[in-house]
Amino acid sequence: MTMIVAGKLFVPQGREDEYIQAHKGMVERALSQPGCLEFFLSKDPVVRGRINLFEHWQSPADFHAWKAETQPPQVDIDILDAEVAHQVIEDPRVAAD
């Protein structure tokens, strides 16, 4: 099983790059964690103020271990709204065996 976390965050328009830069260290730490296959924040190319979030973890346990130990940076940028979903996906290659 793998775990996908995907969504969008909304910050004040014009502060997207600042928010992403402030979280760069956290993203780098996540990518070095056991089971982290992908982790990124990106500025939406169409919707101003929107930051796209995507995480792919080898297992839900890896994701939960990361969440238990991570400390997001203190940033003076308000998150105006957020929609984030977590989905556990069973690997079809494993299910077919």
N, CA, C and O atoms as CSV, one atom per row, in Angstrom:
chain,resi,resn,atom,element,x,y,z
A,1,MET,N,N,0.835,-1.184,0.000
A,1,MET,CA,C,0.000,0.000,0.000
A,1,MET,C,C,0.881,1.249,0.000
A,1,MET,O,O,1.935,1.285,0.634
A,2,THR,N,N,0.438,2.237,-0.703
A,2,THR,CA,C,1.102,3.537,-0.666
A,2,THR,C,C,0.084,4.570,-0.195
A,2,THR,O,O,-1.117,4.305,-0.134
A,3,MET,N,N,0.591,5.741,0.131
A,3,MET,CA,C,-0.290,6.809,0.591
A,3,MET,C,C,-0.018,8.063,-0.222
A,3,MET,O,O,1.128,8.473,-0.406
A,4,ILE,N,N,-1.090,8.656,-0.699
A,4,ILE,CA,C,-1.024,9.914,-1.446
A,4,ILE,C,C,-1.684,10.999,-0.601
A,4,ILE,O,O,-2.765,10.801,-0.047
A,5,VAL,N,N,-1.027,12.131,-0.512
A,5,VAL,CA,C,-1.598,13.323,0.117
A,5,VAL,C,C,-1.563,14.388,-0.971
A,5,VAL,O,O,-0.499,14.689,-1.512
A,6,ALA,N,N,-2.706,14.951,-1.289
A,6,ALA,CA,C,-2.755,15.945,-2.359
A,6,ALA,C,C,-3.785,17.009,-2.013
A,6,ALA,O,O,-4.808,16.739,-1.383
A,7,GLY,N,N,-3.483,18.214,-2.439
A,7,GLY,CA,C,-4.439,19.270,-2.181
A,7,GLY,C,C,-3.941,20.628,-2.607
A,7,GLY,O,O,-2.999,20.770,-3.387
A,8,LYS,N,N,-4.613,21.616,-2.062
A,8,LYS,CA,C,-4.283,23.003,-2.405
A,8,LYS,C,C,-4.402,23.860,-1.163
A,8,LYS,O,O,-5.275,23.660,-0.320
A,9,LEU,N,N,-3.509,24.808,-1.078
A,9,LEU,CA,C,-3.501,25.796,-0.008
A,9,LEU,C,C,-3.663,27.155,-0.663
A,9,LEU,O,O,-3.174,27.386,-1.769
A,10,PHE,N,N,-4.344,28.042,0.020
A,10,PHE,CA,C,-4.500,29.397,-0.500
A,10,PHE,C,C,-3.867,30.376,0.473
A,10,PHE,O,O,-4.191,30.391,1.661
A,11,VAL,N,N,-2.966,31.188,-0.042
A,11,VAL,CA,C,-2.285,32.216,0.740
A,11,VAL,C,C,-2.570,33.560,0.063
A,11,VAL,O,O,-3.061,33.582,-1.066
A,12,PRO,N,N,-2.274,34.668,0.723
A,12,PRO,CA,C,-2.491,35.957,0.058
A,12,PRO,C,C,-1.750,36.023,-1.282
A,12,PRO,O,O,-0.596,35.610,-1.389
A,13,GLN,N,N,-2.429,36.545,-2.285
A,13,GLN,CA,C,-1.827,36.654,-3.613
A,13,GLN,C,C,-0.504,37.408,-3.542
A,13,GLN,O,O,-0.385,38.432,-2.868
A,14,GLY,N,N,0.476,36.881,-4.248
A,14,GLY,CA,C,1.796,37.498,-4.280
A,14,GLY,C,C,2.749,36.957,-3.223
A,14,GLY,O,O,3.926,37.317,-3.217
A,15,ARG,N,N,2.259,36.092,-2.323
A,15,ARG,CA,C,3.117,35.542,-1.265
A,15,ARG,C,C,3.376,34.047,-1.450
A,15,ARG,O,O,3.936,33.398,-0.567
A,16,GLU,N,N,2.968,33.505,-2.597
A,16,GLU,CA,C,3.139,32.078,-2.851
A,16,GLU,C,C,4.610,31.669,-2.820
A,16,GLU,O,O,4.970,30.701,-2.149
A,17,ASP,N,N,5.459,32.398,-3.541
A,17,ASP,CA,C,6.888,32.050,-3.597
A,17,ASP,C,C,7.525,32.118,-2.211
A,17,ASP,O,O,8.340,31.266,-1.857
A,18,GLU,N,N,7.163,33.107,-1.447
A,18,GLU,CA,C,7.690,33.264,-0.091
A,18,GLU,C,C,7.281,32.072,0.789
A,18,GLU,O,O,8.097,31.556,1.553
A,19,TYR,N,N,6.043,31.646,0.681
A,19,TYR,CA,C,5.556,30.502,1.454
A,19,TYR,C,C,6.323,29.229,1.071
A,19,TYR,O,O,6.770,28.476,1.936
A,20,ILE,N,N,6.464,29.008,-0.230
A,20,ILE,CA,C,7.170,27.813,-0.706
A,20,ILE,C,C,8.618,27.843,-0.252
A,20,ILE,O,O,9.136,26.826,0.209
A,21,GLN,N,N,9.279,28.973,-0.369
A,21,GLN,CA,C,10.687,29.088,0.052
A,21,GLN,C,C,10.822,28.825,1.553
A,21,GLN,O,O,11.781,28.183,1.983
A,22,ALA,N,N,9.885,29.306,2.341
A,22,ALA,CA,C,9.940,29.102,3.789
A,22,ALA,C,C,9.805,27.625,4.149
A,22,ALA,O,O,10.275,27.206,5.207
A,23,HIS,N,N,9.173,26.836,3.292
A,23,HIS,CA,C,8.971,25.408,3.549
A,23,HIS,C,C,9.995,24.521,2.831
A,23,HIS,O,O,9.901,23.295,2.893
A,24,LYS,N,N,10.954,25.122,2.163
A,24,LYS,CA,C,11.943,24.346,1.406
A,24,LYS,C,C,12.690,23.349,2.297
A,24,LYS,O,O,12.859,22.192,1.913
A,25,GLY,N,N,13.134,23.778,3.468
A,25,GLY,CA,C,13.852,22.886,4.373
A,25,GLY,C,C,12.991,21.713,4.819
A,25,GLY,O,O,13.476,20.586,4.919
A,26,MET,N,N,11.719,21.973,5.087
A,26,MET,CA,C,10.817,20.903,5.495
A,26,MET,C,C,10.639,19.890,4.366
A,26,MET,O,O,10.617,18.684,4.612
A,27,VAL,N,N,10.513,20.370,3.144
A,27,VAL,CA,C,10.369,19.480,1.991
A,27,VAL,C,C,11.639,18.638,1.835
A,27,VAL,O,O,11.558,17.434,1.592
A,28,GLU,N,N,12.791,19.256,1.972
A,28,GLU,CA,C,14.057,18.514,1.866
A,28,GLU,C,C,14.151,17.444,2.949
A,28,GLU,O,O,14.589,16.325,2.682
A,29,ARG,N,N,13.743,17.786,4.167
A,29,ARG,CA,C,13.765,16.791,5.252
A,29,ARG,C,C,12.808,15.647,4.956
A,29,ARG,O,O,13.145,14.484,5.178
A,30,ALA,N,N,11.619,15.963,4.459
A,30,ALA,CA,C,10.651,14.910,4.132
A,30,ALA,C,C,11.223,13.963,3.089
A,30,ALA,O,O,11.101,12.745,3.215
A,31,LEU,N,N,11.848,14.524,2.060
A,31,LEU,CA,C,12.397,13.690,0.989
A,31,LEU,C,C,13.513,12.767,1.471
A,31,LEU,O,O,13.819,11.769,0.819
A,32,SER,N,N,14.117,13.094,2.603
A,32,SER,CA,C,15.178,12.239,3.138
A,32,SER,C,C,14.639,11.194,4.128
A,32,SER,O,O,15.399,10.369,4.634
A,33,GLN,N,N,13.332,11.233,4.399
A,33,GLN,CA,C,12.731,10.306,5.352
A,33,GLN,C,C,12.471,8.946,4.704
A,33,GLN,O,O,12.200,8.860,3.506
A,34,PRO,N,N,12.557,7.884,5.512
A,34,PRO,CA,C,12.220,6.560,4.981
A,34,PRO,C,C,10.793,6.554,4.436
A,34,PRO,O,O,9.859,7.008,5.097
A,35,GLY,N,N,10.645,6.041,3.242
A,35,GLY,CA,C,9.319,5.892,2.657
A,35,GLY,C,C,8.791,7.080,1.894
A,35,GLY,O,O,7.724,6.981,1.288
A,36,CYS,N,N,9.496,8.210,1.893
A,36,CYS,CA,C,9.010,9.371,1.135
A,36,CYS,C,C,9.451,9.231,-0.320
A,36,CYS,O,O,10.641,9.282,-0.629
A,37,LEU,N,N,8.483,9.056,-1.196
A,37,LEU,CA,C,8.763,8.890,-2.615
A,37,LEU,C,C,8.686,10.214,-3.377
A,37,LEU,O,O,9.439,10.426,-4.328
A,38,GLU,N,N,7.798,11.088,-2.971
A,38,GLU,CA,C,7.623,12.409,-3.582
A,38,GLU,C,C,7.080,13.357,-2.526
A,38,GLU,O,O,6.306,12.959,-1.656
A,39,PHE,N,N,7.495,14.616,-2.611
A,39,PHE,CA,C,6.938,15.650,-1.734
A,39,PHE,C,C,7.224,16.976,-2.407
A,39,PHE,O,O,8.385,17.328,-2.616
A,40,PHE,N,N,6.189,17.711,-2.748
A,40,PHE,CA,C,6.449,19.036,-3.309
A,40,PHE,C,C,5.316,20.004,-3.058
A,40,PHE,O,O,4.159,19.625,-2.875
A,41,LEU,N,N,5.689,21.249,-3.058
A,41,LEU,CA,C,4.779,22.383,-3.046
A,41,LEU,C,C,5.082,23.159,-4.322
A,41,LEU,O,O,6.248,23.376,-4.652
A,42,SER,N,N,4.055,23.576,-5.034
A,42,SER,CA,C,4.300,24.353,-6.243
A,42,SER,C,C,3.252,25.444,-6.387
A,42,SER,O,O,2.089,25.276,-6.023
A,43,LYS,N,N,3.693,26.544,-6.920
A,43,LYS,CA,C,2.806,27.676,-7.186
A,43,LYS,C,C,1.905,27.299,-8.364
A,43,LYS,O,O,2.385,26.843,-9.401
A,44,ASP,N,N,0.624,27.490,-8.196
A,44,ASP,CA,C,-0.306,27.183,-9.279
A,44,ASP,C,C,-0.074,28.159,-10.431
A,44,ASP,O,O,0.008,29.366,-10.205
A,45,PRO,N,N,0.032,27.658,-11.655
A,45,PRO,CA,C,0.309,28.560,-12.784
A,45,PRO,C,C,-0.890,29.381,-13.242
A,45,PRO,O,O,-0.736,30.300,-14.046
A,46,VAL,N,N,-2.080,29.062,-12.742
A,46,VAL,CA,C,-3.283,29.752,-13.199
A,46,VAL,C,C,-3.967,30.530,-12.078
A,46,VAL,O,O,-4.346,31.685,-12.271
A,47,VAL,N,N,-4.127,29.912,-10.917
A,47,VAL,CA,C,-4.891,30.520,-9.833
A,47,VAL,C,C,-3.944,31.248,-8.880
A,47,VAL,O,O,-3.142,30.621,-8.187
A,48,ARG,N,N,-4.043,32.562,-8.854
A,48,ARG,CA,C,-3.184,33.356,-7.962
A,48,ARG,C,C,-3.513,33.056,-6.510
A,48,ARG,O,O,-4.681,32.955,-6.133
A,49,GLY,N,N,-2.473,32.916,-5.701
A,49,GLY,CA,C,-2.650,32.639,-4.288
A,49,GLY,C,C,-2.751,31.161,-3.948
A,49,GLY,O,O,-2.832,30.798,-2.775
A,50,ARG,N,N,-2.747,30.306,-4.965
A,50,ARG,CA,C,-2.892,28.868,-4.739
A,50,ARG,C,C,-1.539,28.171,-4.795
A,50,ARG,O,O,-0.721,28.426,-5.679
A,51,ILE,N,N,-1.328,27.289,-3.831
A,51,ILE,CA,C,-0.134,26.445,-3.785
A,51,ILE,C,C,-0.612,25.003,-3.826
A,51,ILE,O,O,-1.472,24.605,-3.040
A,52,ASN,N,N,-0.056,24.223,-4.741
A,52,ASN,CA,C,-0.417,22.820,-4.873
A,52,ASN,C,C,0.512,21.967,-4.022
A,52,ASN,O,O,1.722,22.191,-3.994
A,53,LEU,N,N,-0.054,21.000,-3.338
A,53,LEU,CA,C,0.675,20.098,-2.463
A,53,LEU,C,C,0.524,18.679,-2.980
A,53,LEU,O,O,-0.573,18.253,-3.341
A,54,PHE,N,N,1.643,17.940,-3.015
A,54,PHE,CA,C,1.585,16.529,-3.385
A,54,PHE,C,C,2.631,15.776,-2.585
A,54,PHE,O,O,3.798,16.163,-2.545
A,55,GLU,N,N,2.199,14.693,-1.946
A,55,GLU,CA,C,3.100,13.806,-1.223
A,55,GLU,C,C,2.769,12.376,-1.626
A,55,GLU,O,O,1.601,12.022,-1.784
A,56,HIS,N,N,3.807,11.555,-1.793
A,56,HIS,CA,C,3.617,10.135,-2.082
A,56,HIS,C,C,4.523,9.377,-1.122
A,56,HIS,O,O,5.743,9.541,-1.132
A,57,TRP,N,N,3.903,8.547,-0.297
A,57,TRP,CA,C,4.617,7.789,0.726
A,57,TRP,C,C,4.502,6.305,0.433
A,57,TRP,O,O,3.478,5.828,-0.055
A,58,GLN,N,N,5.564,5.590,0.739
A,58,GLN,CA,C,5.595,4.155,0.491
A,58,GLN,C,C,4.527,3.424,1.305
A,58,GLN,O,O,4.001,2.401,0.866
A,59,SER,N,N,4.209,3.948,2.488
A,59,SER,CA,C,3.177,3.322,3.317
A,59,SER,C,C,2.529,4.375,4.213
A,59,SER,O,O,3.123,5.421,4.474
A,60,PRO,N,N,1.316,4.100,4.683
A,60,PRO,CA,C,0.700,5.002,5.650
A,60,PRO,C,C,1.546,5.141,6.916
A,60,PRO,O,O,1.598,6.219,7.509
A,61,ALA,N,N,2.207,4.065,7.332
A,61,ALA,CA,C,3.054,4.125,8.536
A,61,ALA,C,C,4.191,5.121,8.351
A,61,ALA,O,O,4.517,5.866,9.276
A,62,ASP,N,N,4.800,5.143,7.167
A,62,ASP,CA,C,5.874,6.113,6.899
A,62,ASP,C,C,5.349,7.543,6.981
A,62,ASP,O,O,5.992,8.416,7.564
A,63,PHE,N,N,4.176,7.774,6.394
A,63,PHE,CA,C,3.566,9.097,6.442
A,63,PHE,C,C,3.290,9.517,7.888
A,63,PHE,O,O,3.621,10.633,8.287
A,64,HIS,N,N,2.688,8.629,8.662
A,64,HIS,CA,C,2.333,8.971,10.042
A,64,HIS,C,C,3.571,9.179,10.905
A,64,HIS,O,O,3.554,10.010,11.813
A,65,ALA,N,N,4.643,8.441,10.638
A,65,ALA,CA,C,5.898,8.648,11.374
A,65,ALA,C,C,6.442,10.038,11.078
A,65,ALA,O,O,6.908,10.729,11.984
A,66,TRP,N,N,6.388,10.448,9.831
A,66,TRP,CA,C,6.843,11.789,9.440
A,66,TRP,C,C,5.989,12.864,10.107
A,66,TRP,O,O,6.522,13.826,10.660
A,67,LYS,N,N,4.676,12.707,10.059
A,67,LYS,CA,C,3.789,13.709,10.650
A,67,LYS,C,C,4.000,13.825,12.160
A,67,LYS,O,O,3.849,14.909,12.724
A,68,ALA,N,N,4.341,12.732,12.808
A,68,ALA,CA,C,4.547,12.746,14.257
A,68,ALA,C,C,5.808,13.504,14.647
A,68,ALA,O,O,5.891,14.043,15.751
A,69,GLU,N,N,6.777,13.550,13.760
A,69,GLU,CA,C,8.050,14.180,14.130
A,69,GLU,C,C,8.301,15.526,13.466
A,69,GLU,O,O,9.190,16.262,13.894
A,70,THR,N,N,7.549,15.863,12.444
A,70,THR,CA,C,7.833,17.098,11.710
A,70,THR,C,C,7.339,18.335,12.453
A,70,THR,O,O,6.314,18.305,13.135
A,71,GLN,N,N,8.069,19.388,12.309
A,71,GLN,CA,C,7.689,20.693,12.845
A,71,GLN,C,C,7.682,21.684,11.677
A,71,GLN,O,O,8.745,22.112,11.228
A,72,PRO,N,N,6.504,22.050,11.185
A,72,PRO,CA,C,6.471,23.033,10.096
A,72,PRO,C,C,7.111,24.347,10.545
A,72,PRO,O,O,7.056,24.701,11.723
A,73,PRO,N,N,7.708,25.054,9.611
A,73,PRO,CA,C,8.343,26.326,9.978
A,73,PRO,C,C,7.313,27.361,10.425
A,73,PRO,O,O,6.158,27.335,10.001
A,74,GLN,N,N,7.748,28.249,11.272
A,74,GLN,CA,C,6.911,29.370,11.681
A,74,GLN,C,C,6.974,30.403,10.556
A,74,GLN,O,O,8.037,30.947,10.257
A,75,VAL,N,N,5.848,30.658,9.953
A,75,VAL,CA,C,5.781,31.565,8.809
A,75,VAL,C,C,4.700,32.607,9.077
A,75,VAL,O,O,3.612,32.289,9.557
A,76,ASP,N,N,5.020,33.847,8.759
A,76,ASP,CA,C,4.066,34.939,8.946
A,76,ASP,C,C,3.227,35.137,7.678
A,76,ASP,O,O,3.095,36.246,7.161
A,77,ILE,N,N,2.668,34.023,7.197
A,77,ILE,CA,C,1.801,34.059,6.015
A,77,ILE,C,C,0.561,33.247,6.352
A,77,ILE,O,O,0.648,32.053,6.639
A,78,ASP,N,N,-0.571,33.888,6.316
A,78,ASP,CA,C,-1.818,33.199,6.637
A,78,ASP,C,C,-2.202,32.220,5.544
A,78,ASP,O,O,-2.077,32.520,4.357
A,79,ILE,N,N,-2.673,31.039,5.953
A,79,ILE,CA,C,-3.328,30.132,5.019
A,79,ILE,C,C,-4.799,30.524,5.052
A,79,ILE,O,O,-5.477,30.352,6.064
A,80,LEU,N,N,-5.278,31.048,3.940
A,80,LEU,CA,C,-6.639,31.561,3.863
A,80,LEU,C,C,-7.669,30.444,3.728
A,80,LEU,O,O,-8.801,30.569,4.197
A,81,ASP,N,N,-7.265,29.357,3.084
A,81,ASP,CA,C,-8.138,28.200,2.895
A,81,ASP,C,C,-7.256,27.033,2.492
A,81,ASP,O,O,-6.147,27.230,1.994
A,82,ALA,N,N,-7.738,25.831,2.704
A,82,ALA,CA,C,-6.992,24.633,2.325
A,82,ALA,C,C,-7.950,23.487,2.081
A,82,ALA,O,O,-8.965,23.349,2.762
A,83,GLU,N,N,-7.615,22.672,1.107
A,83,GLU,CA,C,-8.328,21.431,0.828
A,83,GLU,C,C,-7.270,20.374,0.580
A,83,GLU,O,O,-6.588,20.403,-0.444
A,84,VAL,N,N,-7.130,19.437,1.516
A,84,VAL,CA,C,-6.113,18.397,1.402
A,84,VAL,C,C,-6.773,17.051,1.659
A,84,VAL,O,O,-7.523,16.892,2.621
A,85,ALA,N,N,-6.489,16.082,0.792
A,85,ALA,CA,C,-7.047,14.739,0.924
A,85,ALA,C,C,-5.921,13.724,1.105
A,85,ALA,O,O,-4.831,13.874,0.554
A,86,HIS,N,N,-6.208,12.697,1.882
A,86,HIS,CA,C,-5.287,11.584,2.099
A,86,HIS,C,C,-5.941,10.338,1.498
A,86,HIS,O,O,-7.121,10.077,1.731
A,87,GLN,N,N,-5.178,9.584,0.736
A,87,GLN,CA,C,-5.738,8.383,0.126
A,87,GLN,C,C,-4.734,7.242,0.216
A,87,GLN,O,O,-3.593,7.381,-0.226
A,88,VAL,N,N,-5.150,6.121,0.784
A,88,VAL,CA,C,-4.331,4.919,0.813
A,88,VAL,C,C,-4.655,4.137,-0.455
A,88,VAL,O,O,-5.822,3.903,-0.771
A,89,ILE,N,N,-3.621,3.740,-1.172
A,89,ILE,CA,C,-3.803,3.040,-2.439
A,89,ILE,C,C,-3.131,1.680,-2.356
A,89,ILE,O,O,-1.940,1.574,-2.061
A,90,GLU,N,N,-3.901,0.658,-2.617
A,90,GLU,CA,C,-3.338,-0.680,-2.633
A,90,GLU,C,C,-2.671,-0.879,-3.990
A,90,GLU,O,O,-3.276,-0.626,-5.032
A,91,ASP,N,N,-1.450,-1.325,-3.969
A,91,ASP,CA,C,-0.686,-1.540,-5.194
A,91,ASP,C,C,-1.322,-2.691,-5.966
A,91,ASP,O,O,-1.381,-3.805,-5.445
A,92,PRO,N,N,-1.799,-2.463,-7.190
A,92,PRO,CA,C,-2.464,-3.539,-7.938
A,92,PRO,C,C,-1.529,-4.708,-8.241
A,92,PRO,O,O,-2.000,-5.832,-8.417
A,93,ARG,N,N,-0.232,-4.477,-8.307
A,93,ARG,CA,C,0.710,-5.578,-8.552
A,93,ARG,C,C,0.704,-6.548,-7.384
A,93,ARG,O,O,0.844,-7.756,-7.575
A,94,VAL,N,N,0.539,-6.015,-6.155
A,94,VAL,CA,C,0.497,-6.854,-4.952
A,94,VAL,C,C,-0.839,-7.596,-4.886
A,94,VAL,O,O,-0.879,-8.779,-4.549
A,95,ALA,N,N,-1.928,-6.902,-5.208
A,95,ALA,CA,C,-3.258,-7.496,-5.123
A,95,ALA,C,C,-3.429,-8.647,-6.121
A,95,ALA,O,O,-4.190,-9.577,-5.857
A,96,ALA,N,N,-2.739,-8.598,-7.251
A,96,ALA,CA,C,-2.893,-9.613,-8.278
A,96,ALA,C,C,-2.170,-10.914,-7.926
A,96,ALA,O,O,-2.461,-11.950,-8.524
A,97,ASP,N,N,-1.255,-10.887,-6.993
A,97,ASP,CA,C,-0.504,-12.104,-6.626
A,97,ASP,C,C,-1.326,-13.110,-5.885
A,97,ASP,O,O,-0.821,-14.171,-5.519
